[in-house]
Amino acid sequence: MTMRTKIWLLAISALLTALAFPPYRTGFLIYFSPIVLLFISDKTSPRQAFGYGYIWGLVFNLGILYGVFWATIPGTFGMLAVMSLIPALNCFLYRYVSLKSKTLGFIIWPLIWVSWDYLRTLTELNFPWGDYGYTQSYYLPLIQSAEIIGVYGISLMIHIVNVLLYIFLKNDYRTKIRFASIIVAIFLPLIFLVYGWLRLPSLAEPESGAYKIALAQGNIGRDIKWENGGKETSLNTYLDMTRQASAEDVDLVIWPETATPFYLLSQPNWFSRVKYVVDSANTSILTGTPQYERVGREEYIYFNAATLISPGVDTLPVYEKIKLVPMSERIPFSGRFKKLREIRLGQADFSSGRYMTIFSNNDVKFATLICFESAFPGYCADFCRLGAQFLVVITNDMWFGPSSLPFQHARMSIFRAVENRVPLARCANTGVSMFIDRWGRTSNVTQMDEKQLIVGDIQPEISASFYNRWGNFIPWGTLLGSILIIIAVAFIRRGKYNE
């Protein structure tokens, strides 16, 4: 097979894998589309496998992240360059191990993929996007097991099926082994489905409760929001929607991320207008807003924040976003290395928040996740362990333009609800806004690029799921397994590879 043929096959495989992700309801592609990467890695040296994995990673990440171009072109290239290293390293490690033990090679393949899914959530380079488990968000019964194993467990199952199908398709294994592989590959997802069918309530409609929330999707485009007159337009839009919501006697009105394109808490003339509506309508507002703090004579730090404004209450609890988007909201490690602050890729210059905030409204506790913080399973579980009875996601996905990213981002929230068995309210500036019950069932889902006020009733819950109690035991297990295999093969005599 020529190199050109390999590259074409890798590109097709990567594109099909990208097409398995939302908004396309083609999650079944993920069970076989990545097999080409395994096949080509199996015919090369570790160094060549690294190169082929990088090519595959570039095409795949471009296929799911092309919407980032609308936010920052230089930042997108930086993100693609870094994220493509993960499949490259996976292919390298797989080939390194498989040269010494074919069996250990097949075992480590799913382990290292899930391990990296988790590891990339732990540093300032974090961008936990593209986990295979998210492709299954439209198959609600199949993902109910996330209450035990999280999205990482769903991803692990998919990677295992990939390996089993690869073994079945290869002709150099005994018939019994190939037959066993295809049987397990078929029955493994079926076990997940059966569990979900047994767990899901028989009623098709999402659960409702006594706590009423209004989500204000203002649909303020960037051509308005940050231009002259944009502050007034934005504020008037959300104040009008709040007055409309108050007529339905809601407990809470939620505005999206940076709904106020100004420093609301530091500008009394703007804040007084919001507080007046809150008091007169007797309705609390949760809004995203930029915030700053003076730390020196001429030095300030800035935050992407959210605050709860309640009637008759003067204290203003604030949550500062902790998980910042690398290359977009902050250059990674720029807080430690001042030289990095001079790099300009069109990014914002936010600081990471300093504490996790649990908001309380009408004796109900909730946590607010800002933008892509909803992509961090363990972080969301931490909020629930602190007492949050439901989760709120506020976001401003207008930066992604007409791409698949807003839909990918929205479907992640379904996993956060299922993992913790708590309801979730998602409010986006331009979409997608929706309510999600603890079983992952959605309601009042908005369209993209429309101004819409939606009202829903939720049932606040104290999280008692296995995943919430025990956390990310799956990725810790895959990480430990990967390390042990790599240590073990270090003592095995090196094998030969096929050109």
Residue pairs with C-beta under 8 A, 6 or more apart in sequence:
1 43
6 40
6 52
7 55
9 36
9 40
10 36
10 37
10 40
10 52
10 55
10 56
10 59
11 55
11 56
11 59
12 36
13 33
13 34
13 35
13 36
13 37
13 56
14 37
14 56
14 57
14 58
14 59
14 60
14 63
15 59
15 60
15 63
16 29
16 33
17 29
17 30
17 33
17 34
17 60
17 63
18 59
18 60
18 63
18 64
19 26
19 29
19 33
19 63
20 26
20 27
20 28
20 29
20 30
20 33
20 132
20 135
21 27
21 64
21 130
21 134
21 135
21 404
21 408
22 134
22 135
22 137
22 138
22 404
22 407
22 408
22 410
22 411
23 404
23 407
23 408
24 404
25 138
27 135
27 136
27 137
27 138
27 139
29 135
30 132
30 135
30 136
30 158
31 158
31 161
31 162
31 165
31 185
31 189
32 162
32 165
34 162
35 162
35 165
35 166
35 169
37 52
37 53
37 56
37 87
37 91
38 94
38 109
38 162
38 163
38 166
39 166
40 49
40 52
41 49
41 52
41 53
41 91
41 94
41 95
42 95
42 98
43 497
43 498
43 499
44 52
44 95
44 497
44 499
45 95
45 497
46 92
46 95
46 96
46 99
47 92
49 91
49 92
49 94
49 95
50 88
50 89
50 91
50 92
51 88
52 91
53 87
53 88
53 89
53 90
53 91
53 92
54 84
54 85
54 87
54 88
56 87
56 91
57 83
57 84
57 85
57 86
57 87
57 88
58 80
58 84
60 84
60 87
60 130
61 79
61 80
61 83
61 84
61 130
62 80
64 129
64 130
64 404
64 405
64 408
65 76
65 79
65 80
65 83
65 129
65 130
65 405
66 403
66 405
67 400
67 401
67 403
67 404
67 405
67 406
68 75
68 76
68 79
68 328
68 399
68 400
68 405
69 76
69 401
70 399
70 400
70 401
70 403
71 328
71 346
71 399
71 400
72 327
72 328
72 345
72 346
72 347
73 346
74 327
74 345
74 346
75 327
75 328
75 345
75 346
75 347
76 327
78 327
78 345
79 127
79 326
79 327
82 125
82 127
83 127
83 129
83 130
86 116
86 120
89 112
89 116
90 109
90 112
90 113
90 116
93 108
93 112
93 482
93 486
94 105
94 108
94 109
94 112
95 105
95 497
96 486
96 489
97 104
97 105
97 108
97 485
97 486
97 489
98 104
98 105
98 106
99 105
99 494
99 495
99 496
99 497
100 489
100 492
100 493
100 494
100 495
101 489
101 492
104 485
104 488
104 489
106 163
106 167
107 481
107 485
108 481
108 482
108 485
108 486
109 159
109 162
109 163
110 156
110 159
110 160
110 162
110 163
110 478
111 478
111 479
111 481
111 482
111 485
112 478
112 482
113 132
113 155
113 159
114 152
114 155
114 156
114 159
114 474
114 475
114 478
115 475
115 478
115 479
115 482
117 128
117 131
117 152
117 155
117 475
118 152
118 472
118 475
118 476
118 478
118 479
119 475
119 479
120 126
120 127
120 128
121 128
121 376
121 378
121 379
123 332
124 324
124 326
124 330
124 332
124 333
125 326
125 332
126 323
126 326
126 376
127 325
127 326
127 372
128 375
128 376
129 372
129 375
129 408
131 151
131 152
131 155
132 154
132 155
132 158
132 159
133 143
133 146
133 151
133 152
133 153
133 154
133 155
133 158
133 415
134 151
134 408
134 411
134 412
134 415
135 158
136 142
136 143
136 154
136 158
137 143
137 411
137 412
137 414
137 415
137 440
138 411
139 193
140 196
140 200
140 439
140 440
140 441
141 192
141 193
141 195
141 196
141 197
141 200
142 154
142 189
142 192
142 193
142 196
143 154
143 192
143 196
143 414
143 415
143 418
143 440
144 192
144 195
144 196
144 199
144 200
144 418
144 439
144 440
145 153
145 154
145 192
145 195
145 196
146 153
146 154
146 415
146 418
146 419
146 467
147 199
147 418
147 419
147 420
147 421
147 465
147 466
147 467
148 465
148 466
148 467
149 156
149 467
149 474
150 377
150 415
150 419
150 467
150 472
150 474
151 377
151 415
151 419
152 377
152 472
152 474
152 475
152 478
153 474
154 192
156 474
156 478
157 188
157 189
157 192
160 188
161 185
161 188
161 189
164 181
164 182
164 184
164 185
164 188
165 181
165 182
165 185
167 173
167 177
167 178
167 181
168 178
168 181
168 182
168 185
170 178
173 181
199 439
200 439
201 207
201 439
204 441
205 441
205 443
206 435
206 436
206 437
206 439
206 441
206 442
206 443
207 423
207 437
207 438
207 439
207 441
207 458
207 459
208 456
208 457
208 458
208 459
209 423
209 457
209 458
209 459
209 460
210 457
210 459
211 251
211 252
211 362
211 364
211 390
211 457
211 458
211 459
211 460
212 248
212 249
212 250
212 251
212 252
212 455
212 456
212 457
213 250
213 251
213 252
213 253
213 254
213 425
213 435
213 455
213 456
213 457
213 458
214 241
214 242
214 245
214 248
214 250
214 252
214 253
214 254
214 453
214 454
214 455
215 254
215 425
215 426
215 427
215 433
215 434
215 435
215 444
215 453
215 454
215 455
215 456
216 238
216 241
216 242
216 245
216 253
216 254
216 255
216 256
216 259
216 427
216 453
217 256
217 427
217 428
217 429
217 430
217 431
217 433
217 446
217 450
217 451
217 452
217 453
217 454
218 234
218 237
218 238
218 241
218 255
218 256
218 259
218 429
218 451
219 429
219 430
219 431
219 449
219 450
219 451
219 452
220 230
220 233
220 234
220 237
220 259
220 398
220 429
220 430
221 398
221 430
222 398
222 399
224 230
224 233
224 234
225 233
225 234
225 258
225 261
225 398
226 261
230 261
231 260
231 261
231 262
231 270
234 259
234 260
234 261
235 260
235 270
235 273
235 274
237 451
238 255
238 259
238 260
238 287
239 273
239 274
239 277
241 253
241 453
242 253
242 255
242 277
242 278
242 281
242 283
242 285
243 277
243 281
244 453
245 253
245 283
245 453
245 455
246 253
246 281
246 282
246 283
248 455
250 283
250 455
251 283
251 284
251 361
251 362
251 364
252 283
252 284
252 285
252 286
252 361
252 362
253 283
253 284
253 285
253 286
254 285
254 286
254 287
254 392
254 394
254 425
254 427
255 285
255 286
255 287
255 288
255 394
255 427
256 288
256 394
256 395
256 396
256 427
256 428
256 429
256 433
257 288
257 304
257 306
257 370
257 371
257 394
257 395
257 396
257 429
258 288
258 289
258 290
258 304
258 396
258 429
259 287
259 288
259 289
259 394
259 429
260 270
260 274
260 287
260 288
260 289
260 290
261 290
262 270
262 289
262 290
263 289
263 290
263 291
263 292
264 270
264 271
264 274
264 287
264 289
264 307
265 271
265 289
265 291
265 307
265 316
265 318
266 291
266 292
274 285
274 287
274 309
275 309
277 285
278 284
278 285
278 309
278 310
278 311
279 311
279 312
281 311
282 311
283 311
284 308
284 309
284 310
284 311
284 361
284 362
285 308
285 309
286 306
286 307
286 308
286 309
286 359
286 361
286 368
286 392
286 394
287 306
287 307
287 309
288 304
288 305
288 306
288 370
288 394
288 396
289 305
289 306
289 307
290 302
290 303
290 304
290 305
291 302
291 303
291 304
291 305
291 307
291 318
291 320
292 300
292 301
292 302
292 303
293 300
293 301
293 303
294 300
295 301
301 351
302 348
302 349
302 350
302 351
303 320
303 321
303 350
303 351
303 353
304 320
304 321
304 324
304 329
304 348
304 350
304 370
304 371
305 318
305 319
305 320
305 321
305 353
305 370
306 318
306 319
306 321
306 368
306 370
306 394
307 316
307 317
307 318
307 319
308 316
308 317
308 359
308 361
309 316
310 361
317 357
317 359
317 360
318 357
319 353
319 356
319 357
319 359
319 367
319 368
319 370
320 351
320 352
320 353
320 354
320 355
321 329
321 350
321 352
321 353
321 370
321 371
321 373
322 352
322 353
322 354
322 356
322 373
322 379
323 352
323 372
323 373
323 376
323 379
324 330
324 350
324 352
325 371
325 372
326 332
327 345
327 347
328 347
328 348
328 399
329 347
329 348
329 350
330 347
330 348
330 349
330 350
330 351
330 352
331 340
331 341
331 343
331 345
331 347
332 340
333 340
334 340
334 341
334 343
335 351
335 352
341 349
356 367
356 382
356 383
356 386
357 367
357 368
358 365
358 366
358 367
358 383
358 386
358 387
358 388
359 365
359 366
359 367
359 368
360 366
364 389
364 390
364 460
365 387
365 388
365 389
365 460
366 388
366 389
366 390
366 391
366 392
366 460
367 380
367 383
367 384
367 386
367 388
367 391
367 392
368 391
368 392
368 393
368 394
369 379
369 380
369 383
369 391
369 392
369 393
369 394
369 416
370 393
370 394
370 395
371 394
371 395
371 396
371 397
372 395
372 409
373 379
373 380
373 393
374 380
374 391
374 393
374 395
374 409
374 412
374 413
374 416
374 426
375 409
375 412
377 415
377 416
377 419
377 467
377 472
378 471
378 472
380 391
380 416
380 419
380 420
381 419
381 420
381 463
381 467
381 468
381 471
383 391
384 391
384 420
384 422
384 463
384 468
385 463
385 468
387 462
388 422
388 463
389 422
389 460
389 461
389 462
390 422
390 423
390 424
390 425
390 458
390 460
390 461
391 413
391 416
391 417
391 420
391 422
391 423
391 424
391 425
392 424
392 425
392 426
392 427
393 413
393 416
393 424
393 425
393 426
393 427
394 426
394 427
394 428
395 409
395 426
395 427
395 428
395 429
396 428
396 429
396 430
397 405
397 406
397 409
397 428
397 429
397 430
397 431
397 432
398 429
398 430
400 406
400 409
402 448
406 428
406 430
406 431
406 432
406 448
407 432
410 426
410 428
410 431
410 432
410 434
413 424
413 426
413 436
414 436
414 440
414 442
415 440
416 424
417 423
417 424
417 436
417 437
417 438
417 439
417 440
418 438
418 439
418 440
419 465
419 467
419 468
420 438
420 463
420 465
420 467
420 468
421 438
421 461
421 463
421 464
421 465
421 468
422 438
422 460
422 461
422 462
422 463
423 435
423 436
423 437
423 438
423 458
423 459
423 460
423 461
424 435
424 436
425 435
425 436
425 456
425 458
426 432
426 433
426 434
426 435
426 436
427 433
428 446
430 448
430 449
431 446
431 447
431 448
431 449
431 450
432 445
432 446
432 447
432 448
433 444
433 445
433 446
433 452
433 454
434 442
434 443
434 444
434 445
434 446
434 454
435 442
435 443
435 444
435 454
435 456
435 458
436 442
436 443
437 443
437 458
437 459
438 459
438 461
443 456
444 454
444 455
444 456
446 452
446 454
